[in-house]
Amino acid sequence: MGAKFARSAALAQSVAVAVCALTSCTRFDHPTSADLQLELDERSRHGLGLARFAKSTPNIEVRIFDGREKSIHLACCRPVQESTVSRNRIVMVDMTLAPVLDPLHDSNFLLAFEQYGGPVVKLDTRGRLLARSEAFFQPAVVTLSHSEERFAIAGVPRGHPVTDAGVYVAEFDLRELHKLLSLTVPSPQQASYRTQMMLDWSPNDDSLLFSYHGSISFLDLQSGKAKRVASGYSALWSPSGKWISYITASFEPALLNSSTGESKLIDPGKHMGSPLEWSPDGAYLLIPESEGSHVPYGCLWVYRVSDGGFVPIPNYGMAGPAPHWIQLEEGK
């Protein structure tokens, strides 16, 4: 009886090891950099972590690299749309006062749609409201300037016809809008990484990086002229301005040297479904593998730019809300 139990226990252990191997984000994809893991653990003691917006509550769930977790309650607002972390600030469109759209039962649907939208709001990493825009927008892609005084948004100003869709720049305390160019905004049914828009400010705030329908361009803030720089999606500028992370036309993660125009793949053979987001200091990238990973729903990795080291984020697959870097205040 004892021998039979021992054989059963050994078999169960073998199965567990096999399952672990098959579902591990290290066994078949990348070796784990022990040095990078220690570095992230140390950085986490000073507040570096990953944030996800909770679905059912106005909170942000933060995961620190040393294993700790915490929840940040957002003082504003509910409901919101297009929530993101930009320049280590929480940025979103406040839809608290927006009408509920019901095209099937609302005879005034078109009038309600014209009033659909809200202000862009900015909060700190404690969840405190810092600014609310004077201009209102239908929910759209939004990014904060490095000075934090302005934001860029791709969408439709509230009260305007959909034909006024475009890329706009605005200041939080002014109603005036500066339209850089016109565009067609994808419908929610089209909002996949193949068609979605992405905006990001240059480090000196004099131009925008714009990804749209498979083309990546620089947008001059004065003239609105676009200069195409690459084919691909979801481009983001590194804090130093040296590199641009993006997803290639074949949906692989890559880095583009902003000075030379040279490009290099950083995770060949893996497909990305979300942007390659830079850490606040530009030392790391989030690599959200989807297709090409052997793990269901993909693996989330941290990539160190200086030497190409990888570290997986266990039990943080790509099935849930998109993760964002966040740098919490010391001791918070």
Secondary structure by P-SEA (a helix, b strand, c coil): caaaaaaaaaaaaaaaaaaaaaaccccccccccaaaaaaaaaaaaaccbbbbbbccccbbbbbcccbbbbbbbbccccccccccccccbbbbbbcccccccccccccaaaaaaaacbbbbbbbcccccccccccccccccbbbbccccccccccccccccccccccbbbbcccccbbbbcbbbbbbccccccccbbbbbbbcccccccccccccbbbbbcccccbbbbccccccccccccccbbbbbccccccccccccccbbbbccccbbbcccccccccccbbbbbcccccccccbbbbbbbcccbbbbbbccccccccbbbbbbccccc
